């Protein structure tokens, strides 16, 4: 998903700082962007580490002079999925909150003084439609992503007087490697699923649950990031917007 977001931003002329816990992965993405004619910098960052988050912002400012857009896209799922919630451990919950809530908080905190001084900026948090559907097989993730939505609203109120907007995007069903773990749980115990391969289960789940009957692509998320970062969205803040093919209408 991060790759799709980067591609869409670069397509609109943005310079991108690619941050990832996996340094090699970040560098590969940055090279792909540069190979396509864009400008990118790769910085390894552990979003749960305050010093790392501060260093990411400092390195970005050193390289490019300003930070216009922050996209909090890092995400994490616990090791133990499925019912009941008592199967999960305190460590599962701590790790989910560390990445999905502490991470966005630390990066918002690190970049806020710069954006407040410039009286300009866009912060976009990537949450999940799972937060609104209370997915029982993902209790730690659902709770953390709900907390991220609350954080979005609070920070939006805080930074509004400085003309900094803060919004959240809730992606729906985007195919990622995580579905290799999730698909068997989705189909487990449901004899009506005729498929056994994770990708096939995912496609059937999409057909059953998404009114538009198609999956969401990383670029669908990236397109909304571009809009929320644009001048056309200057009066949108404190909102969470679904990109889910109508799965969770509100």
N, C-alpha and C positions, 0 to 999 in steps of 0.2 A: 504493500500500500504506500509505503514511503517513497518507493521508486516512482509510482504513478503521480504522487503529489509533486515530486521534484520535476518530473517531465512537464507537467502542466505549468508550473511556475516558470521554468526555464523557457517554455514556449511563449510566455508573455514578456520575456526579457529580464526576468529576475536573475540575480546572482545567488547561488545556493550554497549554504554551508551544510554538508551532509554529515550528520552526527549519528554514530552507532556504537554500541558496545563492541562490535566486531570491526576492528580497524581495517582489516583487509576488505571486508564487505563495503565499508564506507569509501575506501579508496577506489574500489572497482566502479562503484556508482559514479563517483566524481570523474573518473577517467571516461566513462561512457558519456557523461554530460559534456565534457570538454571535447571529446571526439565528435560530438554532434554540433560543435560550434558554441557551446555555452561556457559559462564560467562557474567553477565550483571549487570548494575547499573541503577536504575530509578531515574531521576531528573526532578522535575516539572519545566517547563520553559515557560514563555510568551515571544515568539520571538520578540514581538514588544517593549519589555522593555530592554534597553541597559544593565542595571545592572543585569538582569536575564541572558542575553546572556554571559556576562563576568563571572558570577557565574557558569554557566554550564561548560565553558571551565576550570575554576579554579578547580571545583570539579572533573572533568575528570582527570586533571593532578595530583591532589592530590591522587586520587584513583589508577591511572594506570601509571603515570610517563610521558606519552606522548600521543599525539593525532595524529594518522596517517591519518585518514579519517574523513571528515565532509560531511554529507549528509543533505542538506537543503530540507526537505520533507514537512514541515508545509504548509498548503494551506487553502484558504478561498474563499467562494463565497458570493456575496452580498445578501441582503434580498429580493431585488426586481429584478426578472429576466424577460426577455421577451422584446418585442418591444413596443414602440420605446425607444431609449436610454434616452429620456427625462423623462421617468417614474422613472429613478434612481435619487438618491439624492447625494449630495456632501459627505454625511456620508458613502454611499455605496462605493464610490470611495476611500475615505480615509481608510476605513477598509480593502479594498482589497490591497491597496498599503502597508498598515502597515504590513500585514502578508506576502504577496507574494513578496515584494521588500525590505522594511525596514528590515524584519526579516533576509533574507539571507545576506544583507549588514552587519547587526550588528554581525552576527555570523562569517562571513568571516573576519571582522575587529578584532573580539576577538581572533580568532585562528591564524591569519596570523603571528603575531610576533613569536609565538612558532614554526610554520612551517618554517619561514624564518631563524630562528636561527639554526634549525636542517638541513636546506636545503633539506627538504623532506616533502611531503604531497600530499594528494588528496582531492579536493573539488568537490562535485557533487551536482548540483542544479536540483531539480525536477520541471520542467516547465510543459508545456502541449501542445499537438498538436493543441488545440484550439487557441493558439497564432498564429499559421501559417494559420489557416483556417478562421480567422476573424469572429468567430461565433457571429452573430448579437444579439442573445438572451443573450449573456454574455459580454457586452462591457467593463465593469469595470474589469472583470477577464482577458479578452483577452489583454487589455492594460497593466495590471500589469504583466502578464506572458511574454509579449513582453519585458517589461522593465527588467525582470529577465534575459532574454537571453542577453540583452545588458550588464547588470552587469557582467554576466559570461565572456563575451569577454574582458571587461575592466580589470577585476581582473586577468584573465589569462595572459594578457600582463604584468601586474604589478608584478605578482609573478613568472613569467617564469624564470627570472634570478636566482631564488632561488630553481629551480627544483621542484616547486610546480605546479601541473596541475589543471586546473579548467575547468570543462565541465558541460553540461546540458543534461538532458534526457527529452524528450517530450513523455509522455505516451499517448496512444490513448484512446480506449474505455475500461476502467476498471470499473467493477461494484462496486459502493460504495453507501452508503446511500443517497448521493446527487442526485442520479438518481430518487429517490422517488419524488423529486421536479422538476427535469428536464424533466422526461419522458412525463408528460402531456403537457408541452410546445412543445416538439418535435412533438407529435402527434396532438396537438390542431389545428383544422382547416384543417387537412389533412385526408380526408375521406378514403384514401387508406390504412390507418393503421387499421388493423382488430382487434388489441388487445387493451385492456384497462388497464391491470395491469402494473405497472411500469417495473417489470422485463421482462414481455413479450414484452413491447414496446422497451425496451433496446435491447433485442435479435433480434427483427425485424430491428431495426436501424443498428445493427451490420451487419446483412445480406445484407442490402441495401448499406452500405457505406464502408465496409472493404473488399478489394479484396480477402483476405484469408478467409473471412466469419467466423471468430471466434473472440471472445473477447480477450482482453489482461488480463493476470493474474498478480497479485502483484509480483509473482516470476519472471515473464518476466522482470519486471523492476529491481528486485533484481539481476538477472543474469548479466544485463548490468552494474549495480553498481559494482559488483564484478570484472568484466573485467576492467572497468575504474580505479579501485583502484589497479589493479595488475601491476607488472613490464612489462607485455606484452603491456600495454597501455602508457608506459612512454613518447612516442612521440606524444600523442594525447592531445591537450589542446585548449581551446577556441572554442570548437565545441558544437553543439546541435545535438543530435541523436534521431530520432524518433523510438519509439517502438509501432507501430500502425497498423500492419498487412497490410501495403501498402496503407493506407487511404490517406496519404499526401506525395506522392513520390516527391523527390527533386533531 
